[in-house]
Amino acid sequence: MLDVLKIRKDFPILNREVNGKPLVYFDNAATSQTPQHVIDVIVDYYQNYNANIHRGVHTLSQEATDKYEQARAIIQKHFNAAKAHEIILTSGTTHSINIVANGFSSLLEKGDEILVSALEHHSNIVPWQMLCERTGAILKVIPMNQEGELLMDVYDELLSDKTKLVFCNHISNALGTINPIEEIIDKAHKVGAAVLIDGAQAAPHVKADMQALDVDFYTISAHKVCGPTGAGMLYGKEEWLNKLPPYQGGGEMIAEVTFEKTTYADLPHKFEAGTPNICGGIAFGAALDYMNAIGFDEIESYENELLAYGTAKLLEIEGLKIYGTTANKTSVISFNIEGVHPYDMGSILDKLGVAVRTGHHCAQPIMDFFKIPGTVRASFSFYNTKEEIDTLVDGVRTAMKMLS
Ligand SMILES: *Cc1c(COP(=O)(O)O)cnc(C)c1O
């Protein structure tokens, strides 16, 4: 059992007030809050061993290098990657996806096909469209149904020997749907296609096992798992990372440079040009350590409890519709109320101290599918409580009275 009151003490920000009311933070799908343990690691870095890493002979540089590489090892262990150099430290999911999309420019030919799911975040749509423009490859979409589930029989029909890449998020940030990624990966491999799974929204809720999934690429952002912004991971199978050309040129990613020719460094450095977010990478590792100490099984079952409670309470409100109603979902509730614009609802909730997100959640195609401009999205983390959900529900009722 998870001791939520004890856990809340780890997060200083949860003590603050917003507009004179205690903060209720339900925007976890956009970014998570940072525990004191991680804040301490960040302060410790700048107070005690701030230095540029790799190649340094002095003590500070060596200490920073050791900690940075320890963080890579923590991340490797967490995701059960076979090799440490399969973990590329990036600035986040968007950066990670762009490394792969750029790399495939040289591997695709005109007429090759790329499949993406209808549930994607813009960061998992736009880079592929750009890739198609560069290569003449064709983007095809795996559609979804009214519950927010992918139509797997259509996926079967779309797959062919022309399919070179499949992209799908593990969990949808807009609806909370958990996608059947095992099946998606398996079937893609049968036609020889590579698979990139965007794990940005899954990472705070479930622990993904790279070797068990047999996935080719997996991406996450540290700021969604209690870590800082500007840090993240691209996991790639060694054979794929060796095939892809580097994304950026610069220091750190080279073996030898002359004006005639440059040879690239080995993995992971080939994809880590320039001075990285050293402190961010170290804090990313510390954040995963923090969450693992609580336990992902405990986190998952507690968040499911919050999801069930929140769903039941919100559905008691007349005229409220939830988008994303599959049984297989995580603690994200996207909803609208008849006749109320999501933005107006969000603004009133903010006056009451409740932070939710409103709009299209970087997933406009999903909103177009439901023919709505956007939703109000409440996303719960393991540090939230049922009492906070009651505050949200009361707030929604208050807002409805004010707006009617
Ligand atoms: C947050 C998120 C992203 C984008 O992550 P960045 O940190 O902005 O790069 C991509 N996909 C999903 C599913 C997300 O939830």
The ligand as a Gaussian input file, in Angstrom:
#p B3LYP/6-31G(d) Opt

LIG

0 1
 C        4.577000      14.717000     -23.389000
 C        4.464000      13.865000     -24.546000
 C        5.282000      14.044000     -25.673000
 C        6.255000      15.193000     -25.821000
 O        7.229000      15.199000     -24.876000
 P        8.268000      16.418000     -24.804000
 O        8.831000      16.311000     -23.434000
 O        7.472000      17.681000     -25.024000
 O        9.273000      16.211000     -25.872000
 C        5.149000      13.154000     -26.709000
 N        4.275000      12.138000     -26.659000
 C        3.470000      11.933000     -25.602000
 C        2.521000      10.786000     -25.603000
 C        3.533000      12.791000     -24.515000
 O        2.733000      12.586000     -23.474000

